[in-house]
Amino acid sequence: MGKSCAIVVRVFDGEAPYLQSFIDHHRAIGIDQFYPVIAPGGAPLCREILSRNQLSFTEVEGQKIGAVRGLIQQDYVAVIDADEYLHPDLLPFIQEEKFQSLAMPWRMTATLSDSGFESSLKRFFVFPQIKSVMRTRSLTGLGLHRSGTKGGGRCLGLKQGLAFPVHHYYLRGLDDLMLKEGGVVKRTLAHSTGRKSVALGDGSTGNTLTAFPSRHARVAYLLKVLDQLPEQKDPYTVSTDQVMLNRLRDQMSVDTDLIKAELKQSIDSICRIFRKRSICNQIQDIEHILADNPSKISYQKRVLRQLRADYKTRQSWPYRVLSNLGIENNAWSG
């Protein structure tokens, strides 16, 4: 008898246009069961989709995924988000190998185009953030990135997990960003690092940038990185449920076109801070890390550190003098 595998996934209100695609992909590759975790009273449209797919869910304050640990009956379990897709080769690997846990990196992509999510051609960036699959009987706790396990089984790190990157559709278009912002569609969260406010500059000059959510910085960084990478065929078929998207839009009491324009302006302004030279160095650095003995790196910390460094460079007097004169050289190239 083959080994079974399940997914634990937190489901938010704004996921409705994309949830069916997530379910279809994972059923197609052989996932046996889903354990969705929803905030009490939240995500009514997602509840419809889960019901249509004959999937039950667990309601818990703060969407604490530990609430479903005792429900999992399958041999292995992965904890992912609804914008993350497991690699098809992971399931055969589970059947063939004995292991206690496996860490897998992100293979990230993003787009500001609302049609970009469904495009067959995308750019991808492998980053050493961790998602994990664990043997259920070894679990001591569930975590969003790494779960606790015990026992003498093999714990495989990112080096082994490079063969099974988790496709992370980090941004599926401006509609997706609008739905993730909160306040547009009611959204209940435990903690969201994406809503942390970031400010650049101390207000002492006219070059201070208005504070923005850290999610905008993460998106801008990824878009700048992807600009330097070649297009590839997306191996997965993904889709947006336009009916669900329109129903969410109908619930909004704002001008969605205006909101999306403001979001794009925010992302574009942050993109202009990142220097091409820095982004190319970032790509090379990550490639070297992955080729060596990779371990987990905080995506947000890396993004904000580079953003602040590039902002500081752009505010330095030599850079501003050269820019005002229309002069650029290799040392300051943007």
Sequence and secondary structure as in RCSB ss.txt:
>XXXX:A:sequence
MGKSCAIVVRVFDGEAPYLQSFIDHHRAIGIDQFYPVIAPGGAPLCREILSRNQLSFTEVEGQKIGAVRGLIQQD
YVAVIDADEYLHPDLLPFIQEEKFQSLAMPWRMTATLSDSGFESSLKRFFVFPQIKSVMRTRSLTGLGLHRSGTK
GGGRCLGLKQGLAFPVHHYYLRGLDDLMLKEGGVVKRTLAHSTGRKSVALGDGSTGNTLTAFPSRHARVAYLLKV
LDQLPEQKDPYTVSTDQVMLNRLRDQMSVDTDLIKAELKQSIDSICRIFRKRSICNQIQDIEHILADNPSKISYQ
KRVLRQLRADYKTRQSWPYRVLSNLGIENNAWSG
>XXXX:A:secstr
    EEEEEE  GGGHHHHHHHHHHHHHHT  EEEEEE TT  HHHHHHHHHTT   EE GGG GGGGGGG  SS
EEEEEETTEE  TTHHHHHHH   SEEEEEEEEEEESSTTGGG SEE  EEEEEEEEEEEGGGEEE  SS  EE 
SSS EE HHHHTTS EEEEEEE HHHHHHHSSSSS    S  GGG EEEES SSSTT EEEEEHHHHHHHHHHHH
HHTS  EE SS     HHHHHHHHHT  S HHHHHHHHHHHHHHHHTTS HHHHHHHHHHHHHHHHS      HH
HHHHHHHHHHHHHHHSHHHHHHHHTT   TTT  
